């Protein structure tokens, strides 16, 4: 990665710390009954963990689709089926968790459940830990 002024500093640890902070905020939202926000926070945490891995590998990561971020990793790091399924589940929380026009009527807060928030948190935890292991190797 290069900017106009030279190489970009490798900041994978910063991205991973923010992934952990986002996951903590998502857990806090879940505890407060904000299930839609917990699901979105989980997606954000997983995205930042993947972008931490891209940083470690000195690769550019663009976009917010976790499934695409996994698919664009080097072949030897491509995720297994369980991680791909977790990414697909989290990808579904990127937009409809935040915008009322994702539903015919009502707000996202009316539609998200505790079980969906719990699954999103578990999926994010799985992806973050996998990324952490790759970064620490």
N, C-alpha and C positions, 0 to 999 in steps of 0.2 A: 504494500500500500504506500502510495506516495501522495503527498500534498505539494503545493507549490514550493514550500520551504524545506522539502526533504522528507525522509521517512516518517511515518506515523509511529508514535510510541506504542508498544504492545501493552494493552491495558486489560487483559483478560480477567485479572483479579478484581478490578473495579467493576466490570460488567457482572461478574459472578456475585460480588457483594450486593450489587443492586438487585440481582435476581433474588437473592435471599431476603432482602428488604421488601421487595414486592410480594414475595410469598408470605412474609410475616403480616403485611398489610392485608393480604387476601384472607388470611386466617382470622384477623381481627374483624374484617367485614363479615365473615361467616359467623363468628361468635355474636355479632350484633344483628344477625338476621338479614343482612344485605347480600342475599344469595347471588344476585346478578353481578354485583360488584366483586364478590369473592371469585366467581367464575372468570370474570375479565382479568382480575389481578393474577389469577393462576396462569392464564394465557400469557400475560405480560412477563411474568417470572420465567416461564419456560422459554419465551422468545429471547430474553436477555441472557439466559444461560447458554442458549445456542449461539448467540452472538459473541459471548465470551469465548466459546470454543473456536469460532471463526477468527477472533482476535489472536488466540494462541497459535493458530495455524497460519497467521499472516495472510488471511483470505478476506475478501470483501463479502459482506452479508447485507443484502438489500431485501426489503419487504418484511411482511409480518406473517406470512403463511408458514407455519411450522413444518408442515409436510414438505414444502418446497425447500426450506432451509436444510432439512434432513437429506433430501434427495440430491442437493448440490454439494454435500460433503464429499471428500475423497472416498473412493470406493471401499477402502478398508475400514472406514468409520461409519458407513451407512448403518442405520439402526436396524434392529431386529423388528419382527412383526409387532410385538407388544409396545415398543416405543413408537412405531408408526401409528398404531391404533390410538395411543395416548395423544399424539400430535394431532391426528384427525379430529378427535373429540374436542381438544382445546381450540382448534381452528374455528369451530362452530361458535365459540364464545367471543370472537373478536368484535363483531359489529352488533348483533342483536341484544347483547347485554347492556348496551349503552343508548340505543336509539328506539323510541316508540314506533317508528315506521317499520320496524322489523316484524310487527304484528298487526293484524287487521284493526285491532283496537286495544286500548290499555297500554300500560307502560311495562318495560322489562321487569321491573320490581314485582309486577303482578304474576309473572309467569315462571320465574326461576325458583327451584326448590332447594331445600337443604341437601337432599341426595345428589342433585346436580352439582352443587357447590363442593360437596365432599369428594365426588368423583374428580372434579376439575383439580382440586387441591392434590389429590393422590397422583393424578397424571402429571401434574407439574413437578411434584416431588421426585417422581421416577425420572423424568427428563433432566432435572437439575442435577441429581446425583450421578446420572450417567455422564453428563457433561463435565462435572467435577472430576470424575475418575479419568476421563480423557485428558483433561487439562493437567492433572497432577502426574501423568505418566512420564 
